[in-house]
Amino acid sequence: MLLERKHCFEKRCKGKHIFDNYQIKTKKISTFAPKLRRIMEIKKAEFTLSAPMVTMCPKDNKPEYAFIGRSNVGKSSLINMLTNHKGLAKTSATPGKTLLINHFIINNEWYLVDLPGYGFAKRSKKEVQKLEQMISGYILQREQLVNVFLLVDVRLEPQKIDLEFIQWLGDSSVPFAIVFTKADKLSASKVSQNVEAYKKVLSETWEELPPIFVTSSDKKQGRDEVLDYIEQINKSLVV
């Protein structure tokens, strides 16, 4: 039986989003604000497989949450922090080393999916095209995908490559949330200032903003909020 996602699209190409009140000025899209409840306990987190294309991903119908961001955004560290498993996702001194669709099974209930990053890694034109096809193929075709977490470095001003990816997600009617990383590298006031500046830029295109989380992998900031958000969506799903 295919997974029916109450918090996912009724029709992927009809401008419908997984949430209820979330609109882009050219499309009707929606969100609900995360409210902190009982925090999900990660009892088990294991690597399942790495796939070079969407057709080789796991065959079951468990919900999937994909994490993606510009190279060097701290994706592996965030995944390890969320799962409380230091070595689950491999970190590298060289940005952009994730080259496959990596699935991790969490509590035998849902998948955390580590997607290749985009941006700084030195790649040939052919390699870049291959990665773009892999990423877009997974995001647009994977029925089990219920949410994309887009990671953004909170220290930086809005980057064109991130804004373009956000716009593509919206144009493609893909449910997503924004996760700001590396909050411990700035003062609390500077983090707040940068997040507000980002919201202002997004507001030029979006009537309502997507869910936004501020995190620090070193201090485990934002862990409860992100896991609670996932838990809320999981509870709404019907198999």
Contacts in CASP RR format, 6 or more apart in sequence:
PFRMAT RR
TARGET T0000
AUTHOR 0000-0000-0000
METHOD contacts of the structure
MODEL  1
MLLERKHCFEKRCKGKHIFDNYQIKTKKISTFAPKLRRIMEIKKAEFTLS
APMVTMCPKDNKPEYAFIGRSNVGKSSLINMLTNHKGLAKTSATPGKTLL
INHFIINNEWYLVDLPGYGFAKRSKKEVQKLEQMISGYILQREQLVNVFL
LVDVRLEPQKIDLEFIQWLGDSSVPFAIVFTKADKLSASKVSQNVEAYKK
VLSETWEELPPIFVTSSDKKQGRDEVLDYIEQINKSLVV
1 61 0 8 1.000
1 239 0 8 1.000
2 61 0 8 1.000
2 143 0 8 1.000
3 61 0 8 1.000
3 62 0 8 1.000
3 63 0 8 1.000
3 143 0 8 1.000
3 144 0 8 1.000
3 237 0 8 1.000
3 239 0 8 1.000
4 237 0 8 1.000
4 238 0 8 1.000
4 239 0 8 1.000
5 18 0 8 1.000
5 63 0 8 1.000
5 146 0 8 1.000
5 237 0 8 1.000
5 238 0 8 1.000
6 236 0 8 1.000
6 237 0 8 1.000
6 238 0 8 1.000
7 18 0 8 1.000
7 19 0 8 1.000
7 146 0 8 1.000
7 147 0 8 1.000
7 175 0 8 1.000
7 233 0 8 1.000
7 236 0 8 1.000
7 237 0 8 1.000
8 18 0 8 1.000
8 145 0 8 1.000
8 146 0 8 1.000
8 175 0 8 1.000
9 15 0 8 1.000
9 16 0 8 1.000
9 17 0 8 1.000
9 18 0 8 1.000
9 173 0 8 1.000
9 175 0 8 1.000
10 16 0 8 1.000
12 140 0 8 1.000
12 172 0 8 1.000
12 173 0 8 1.000
13 173 0 8 1.000
14 173 0 8 1.000
15 27 0 8 1.000
15 28 0 8 1.000
15 29 0 8 1.000
15 173 0 8 1.000
16 28 0 8 1.000
16 29 0 8 1.000
16 173 0 8 1.000
17 28 0 8 1.000
17 29 0 8 1.000
17 30 0 8 1.000
17 31 0 8 1.000
17 173 0 8 1.000
17 175 0 8 1.000
18 30 0 8 1.000
18 146 0 8 1.000
18 147 0 8 1.000
18 175 0 8 1.000
18 233 0 8 1.000
19 29 0 8 1.000
19 30 0 8 1.000
19 31 0 8 1.000
19 32 0 8 1.000
19 175 0 8 1.000
20 30 0 8 1.000
20 31 0 8 1.000
20 32 0 8 1.000
21 30 0 8 1.000
21 31 0 8 1.000
21 32 0 8 1.000
21 208 0 8 1.000
22 29 0 8 1.000
22 30 0 8 1.000
22 31 0 8 1.000
22 208 0 8 1.000
22 209 0 8 1.000
22 210 0 8 1.000
23 29 0 8 1.000
23 30 0 8 1.000
23 206 0 8 1.000
23 207 0 8 1.000
23 208 0 8 1.000
24 170 0 8 1.000
24 205 0 8 1.000
24 206 0 8 1.000
24 207 0 8 1.000
25 205 0 8 1.000
25 206 0 8 1.000
25 207 0 8 1.000
26 171 0 8 1.000
27 170 0 8 1.000
27 171 0 8 1.000
27 173 0 8 1.000
29 170 0 8 1.000
29 173 0 8 1.000
30 208 0 8 1.000
31 177 0 8 1.000
31 208 0 8 1.000
31 209 0 8 1.000
31 210 0 8 1.000
31 211 0 8 1.000
32 211 0 8 1.000
32 232 0 8 1.000
33 211 0 8 1.000
34 211 0 8 1.000
34 213 0 8 1.000
34 225 0 8 1.000
34 228 0 8 1.000
34 229 0 8 1.000
34 232 0 8 1.000
35 228 0 8 1.000
35 232 0 8 1.000
36 224 0 8 1.000
36 225 0 8 1.000
36 228 0 8 1.000
37 228 0 8 1.000
37 231 0 8 1.000
37 232 0 8 1.000
38 228 0 8 1.000
38 231 0 8 1.000
39 224 0 8 1.000
39 227 0 8 1.000
39 228 0 8 1.000
39 231 0 8 1.000
40 107 0 8 1.000
40 227 0 8 1.000
40 228 0 8 1.000
40 230 0 8 1.000
40 231 0 8 1.000
41 107 0 8 1.000
42 82 0 8 1.000
42 83 0 8 1.000
42 84 0 8 1.000
42 85 0 8 1.000
42 106 0 8 1.000
42 107 0 8 1.000
42 227 0 8 1.000
43 107 0 8 1.000
44 105 0 8 1.000
44 106 0 8 1.000
44 107 0 8 1.000
44 108 0 8 1.000
45 83 0 8 1.000
45 84 0 8 1.000
45 85 0 8 1.000
45 88 0 8 1.000
45 104 0 8 1.000
45 105 0 8 1.000
45 106 0 8 1.000
45 107 0 8 1.000
45 112 0 8 1.000
46 104 0 8 1.000
46 105 0 8 1.000
47 88 0 8 1.000
47 102 0 8 1.000
47 103 0 8 1.000
47 104 0 8 1.000
48 58 0 8 1.000
48 103 0 8 1.000
48 104 0 8 1.000
48 105 0 8 1.000
48 111 0 8 1.000
49 56 0 8 1.000
49 57 0 8 1.000
49 58 0 8 1.000
49 102 0 8 1.000
49 103 0 8 1.000
50 100 0 8 1.000
50 101 0 8 1.000
50 102 0 8 1.000
50 103 0 8 1.000
51 57 0 8 1.000
51 100 0 8 1.000
51 101 0 8 1.000
51 103 0 8 1.000
52 100 0 8 1.000
52 101 0 8 1.000
52 134 0 8 1.000
53 101 0 8 1.000
53 134 0 8 1.000
53 137 0 8 1.000
54 101 0 8 1.000
54 134 0 8 1.000
54 137 0 8 1.000
54 138 0 8 1.000
54 141 0 8 1.000
54 142 0 8 1.000
57 101 0 8 1.000
57 103 0 8 1.000
57 138 0 8 1.000
57 142 0 8 1.000
57 144 0 8 1.000
58 103 0 8 1.000
58 111 0 8 1.000
58 144 0 8 1.000
61 144 0 8 1.000
61 239 0 8 1.000
62 105 0 8 1.000
62 109 0 8 1.000
62 110 0 8 1.000
62 111 0 8 1.000
62 144 0 8 1.000
63 110 0 8 1.000
63 111 0 8 1.000
63 144 0 8 1.000
63 146 0 8 1.000
63 233 0 8 1.000
63 234 0 8 1.000
63 237 0 8 1.000
64 103 0 8 1.000
64 110 0 8 1.000
64 111 0 8 1.000
64 112 0 8 1.000
64 113 0 8 1.000
64 142 0 8 1.000
64 144 0 8 1.000
64 145 0 8 1.000
64 146 0 8 1.000
65 110 0 8 1.000
65 111 0 8 1.000
65 112 0 8 1.000
65 113 0 8 1.000
65 145 0 8 1.000
65 146 0 8 1.000
65 147 0 8 1.000
65 148 0 8 1.000
65 149 0 8 1.000
65 230 0 8 1.000
66 113 0 8 1.000
66 114 0 8 1.000
66 115 0 8 1.000
66 138 0 8 1.000
66 139 0 8 1.000
66 145 0 8 1.000
66 147 0 8 1.000
66 148 0 8 1.000
66 149 0 8 1.000
67 75 0 8 1.000
67 78 0 8 1.000
67 79 0 8 1.000
67 112 0 8 1.000
67 113 0 8 1.000
67 114 0 8 1.000
67 115 0 8 1.000
67 148 0 8 1.000
67 149 0 8 1.000
67 151 0 8 1.000
67 179 0 8 1.000
68 75 0 8 1.000
68 115 0 8 1.000
68 116 0 8 1.000
68 117 0 8 1.000
68 118 0 8 1.000
68 135 0 8 1.000
68 148 0 8 1.000
68 149 0 8 1.000
68 150 0 8 1.000
68 151 0 8 1.000
68 165 0 8 1.000
69 75 0 8 1.000
69 115 0 8 1.000
69 117 0 8 1.000
69 118 0 8 1.000
69 150 0 8 1.000
69 151 0 8 1.000
69 152 0 8 1.000
69 162 0 8 1.000
69 165 0 8 1.000
70 117 0 8 1.000
70 118 0 8 1.000
70 119 0 8 1.000
70 120 0 8 1.000
70 151 0 8 1.000
70 152 0 8 1.000
70 153 0 8 1.000
70 159 0 8 1.000
70 161 0 8 1.000
70 162 0 8 1.000
71 95 0 8 1.000
71 96 0 8 1.000
71 117 0 8 1.000
71 118 0 8 1.000
71 119 0 8 1.000
71 120 0 8 1.000
71 121 0 8 1.000
72 95 0 8 1.000
72 96 0 8 1.000
72 120 0 8 1.000
72 153 0 8 1.000
73 117 0 8 1.000
73 151 0 8 1.000
73 152 0 8 1.000
73 153 0 8 1.000
73 181 0 8 1.000
74 91 0 8 1.000
74 151 0 8 1.000
74 153 0 8 1.000
74 181 0 8 1.000
74 182 0 8 1.000
74 217 0 8 1.000
75 89 0 8 1.000
75 98 0 8 1.000
75 114 0 8 1.000
75 117 0 8 1.000
75 151 0 8 1.000
75 181 0 8 1.000
76 89 0 8 1.000
76 90 0 8 1.000
76 91 0 8 1.000
76 92 0 8 1.000
76 98 0 8 1.000
76 114 0 8 1.000
77 89 0 8 1.000
77 91 0 8 1.000
77 181 0 8 1.000
77 217 0 8 1.000
77 218 0 8 1.000
78 151 0 8 1.000
78 179 0 8 1.000
78 181 0 8 1.000
78 215 0 8 1.000
78 217 0 8 1.000
79 88 0 8 1.000
79 89 0 8 1.000
79 104 0 8 1.000
79 112 0 8 1.000
79 114 0 8 1.000
80 86 0 8 1.000
80 87 0 8 1.000
80 88 0 8 1.000
80 89 0 8 1.000
80 91 0 8 1.000
80 217 0 8 1.000
81 215 0 8 1.000
81 217 0 8 1.000
81 220 0 8 1.000
81 223 0 8 1.000
82 112 0 8 1.000
82 223 0 8 1.000
82 226 0 8 1.000
82 227 0 8 1.000
83 104 0 8 1.000
83 106 0 8 1.000
83 112 0 8 1.000
88 104 0 8 1.000
89 102 0 8 1.000
89 104 0 8 1.000
89 114 0 8 1.000
90 97 0 8 1.000
94 121 0 8 1.000
95 120 0 8 1.000
95 121 0 8 1.000
96 116 0 8 1.000
96 117 0 8 1.000
96 119 0 8 1.000
96 120 0 8 1.000
96 121 0 8 1.000
97 121 0 8 1.000
98 114 0 8 1.000
98 115 0 8 1.000
98 116 0 8 1.000
98 117 0 8 1.000
99 116 0 8 1.000
99 131 0 8 1.000
100 116 0 8 1.000
100 134 0 8 1.000
101 113 0 8 1.000
101 114 0 8 1.000
101 115 0 8 1.000
101 116 0 8 1.000
101 134 0 8 1.000
101 138 0 8 1.000
102 113 0 8 1.000
102 114 0 8 1.000
102 115 0 8 1.000
103 111 0 8 1.000
103 112 0 8 1.000
103 113 0 8 1.000
103 114 0 8 1.000
104 111 0 8 1.000
104 112 0 8 1.000
104 113 0 8 1.000
104 114 0 8 1.000
105 111 0 8 1.000
106 112 0 8 1.000
109 234 0 8 1.000
110 230 0 8 1.000
110 234 0 8 1.000
111 144 0 8 1.000
113 138 0 8 1.000
113 145 0 8 1.000
115 135 0 8 1.000
115 138 0 8 1.000
115 139 0 8 1.000
116 131 0 8 1.000
116 134 0 8 1.000
116 135 0 8 1.000
117 131 0 8 1.000
117 135 0 8 1.000
118 131 0 8 1.000
118 132 0 8 1.000
118 135 0 8 1.000
118 161 0 8 1.000
118 165 0 8 1.000
119 161 0 8 1.000
123 131 0 8 1.000
138 145 0 8 1.000
139 145 0 8 1.000
139 148 0 8 1.000
139 169 0 8 1.000
139 172 0 8 1.000
139 174 0 8 1.000
140 172 0 8 1.000
140 174 0 8 1.000
146 175 0 8 1.000
146 233 0 8 1.000
146 237 0 8 1.000
147 175 0 8 1.000
147 176 0 8 1.000
147 177 0 8 1.000
147 230 0 8 1.000
147 233 0 8 1.000
148 169 0 8 1.000
148 174 0 8 1.000
148 175 0 8 1.000
148 176 0 8 1.000
148 177 0 8 1.000
149 176 0 8 1.000
149 177 0 8 1.000
149 178 0 8 1.000
149 179 0 8 1.000
149 226 0 8 1.000
150 162 0 8 1.000
150 165 0 8 1.000
150 166 0 8 1.000
150 169 0 8 1.000
150 176 0 8 1.000
150 177 0 8 1.000
150 178 0 8 1.000
150 179 0 8 1.000
151 179 0 8 1.000
151 180 0 8 1.000
151 181 0 8 1.000
152 159 0 8 1.000
152 162 0 8 1.000
152 178 0 8 1.000
152 179 0 8 1.000
152 180 0 8 1.000
152 181 0 8 1.000
152 198 0 8 1.000
153 180 0 8 1.000
153 181 0 8 1.000
153 182 0 8 1.000
154 180 0 8 1.000
154 181 0 8 1.000
154 182 0 8 1.000
154 183 0 8 1.000
154 185 0 8 1.000
154 186 0 8 1.000
154 191 0 8 1.000
154 194 0 8 1.000
154 195 0 8 1.000
154 214 0 8 1.000
155 182 0 8 1.000
155 185 0 8 1.000
155 186 0 8 1.000
155 194 0 8 1.000
156 194 0 8 1.000
157 194 0 8 1.000
157 197 0 8 1.000
158 197 0 8 1.000
158 198 0 8 1.000
158 201 0 8 1.000
163 201 0 8 1.000
163 202 0 8 1.000
166 176 0 8 1.000
166 178 0 8 1.000
166 202 0 8 1.000
167 205 0 8 1.000
169 176 0 8 1.000
170 176 0 8 1.000
176 210 0 8 1.000
177 210 0 8 1.000
177 211 0 8 1.000
177 212 0 8 1.000
177 213 0 8 1.000
177 229 0 8 1.000
178 198 0 8 1.000
178 210 0 8 1.000
178 211 0 8 1.000
178 212 0 8 1.000
178 213 0 8 1.000
179 212 0 8 1.000
179 213 0 8 1.000
179 215 0 8 1.000
179 226 0 8 1.000
180 191 0 8 1.000
180 194 0 8 1.000
180 195 0 8 1.000
180 198 0 8 1.000
180 212 0 8 1.000
180 213 0 8 1.000
180 214 0 8 1.000
180 215 0 8 1.000
181 215 0 8 1.000
181 216 0 8 1.000
181 217 0 8 1.000
182 216 0 8 1.000
182 217 0 8 1.000
183 191 0 8 1.000
183 214 0 8 1.000
183 215 0 8 1.000
183 216 0 8 1.000
183 219 0 8 1.000
183 221 0 8 1.000
184 216 0 8 1.000
184 218 0 8 1.000
184 219 0 8 1.000
184 221 0 8 1.000
186 194 0 8 1.000
191 214 0 8 1.000
195 212 0 8 1.000
195 214 0 8 1.000
199 209 0 8 1.000
199 212 0 8 1.000
202 209 0 8 1.000
203 209 0 8 1.000
211 229 0 8 1.000
213 222 0 8 1.000
213 225 0 8 1.000
213 226 0 8 1.000
213 229 0 8 1.000
214 221 0 8 1.000
214 222 0 8 1.000
215 221 0 8 1.000
215 222 0 8 1.000
215 223 0 8 1.000
215 226 0 8 1.000
216 222 0 8 1.000
END
